[in-house]
Amino acid sequence: PMAFAVIHAISVETSVEIAHSVVDEMGRYHLIVPNGTYYAKIEKKNEDGTYSLVHTSDSLKVEHGVLNRVFNI
């Protein structure tokens, strides 16, 4: 797991970030978002405390208000 990474949920329709969450030490996160289509951007935490983009997902359809997919990076 990529502890303390940040996951951003971005609306495909508007390109606006709707929510973000910090991943815990076990790689778990939870994002509550309105139903719709999003893509996720994942940033890892660097040793110096900064963040670097490591992954941008394909579009993800959310139907029950929760984005909690597993991303293999």
C-alpha positions, 0 to 999 in steps of 0.5 A, a space after each residue: 500500500 502507498 501510505 499517506 498518498 492523496 486521492 483526488 476525485 475529479 468530475 469528468 464532465 466539469 474537470 473540477 475536483 469534487 473530493 479528496 482523501 488521504 490514504 491510511 497506512 494500510 492503503 485504505 481510503 473512503 470518498 463520498 461523492 455524488 453519483 456520476 463519472 469521475 477520474 482519480 488522480 493519485 499523488 504519493 507522499 515524498 520523503 521531503 513532505 511534498 507530493 508527486 502525481 503517480 497515477 491518473 485513472 480512466 473514468 470511473 462510474 459512481 452509482 452509490 455515492 462512494 468511490 472506493 476502488 482498488 488502484 494497482 500502481 
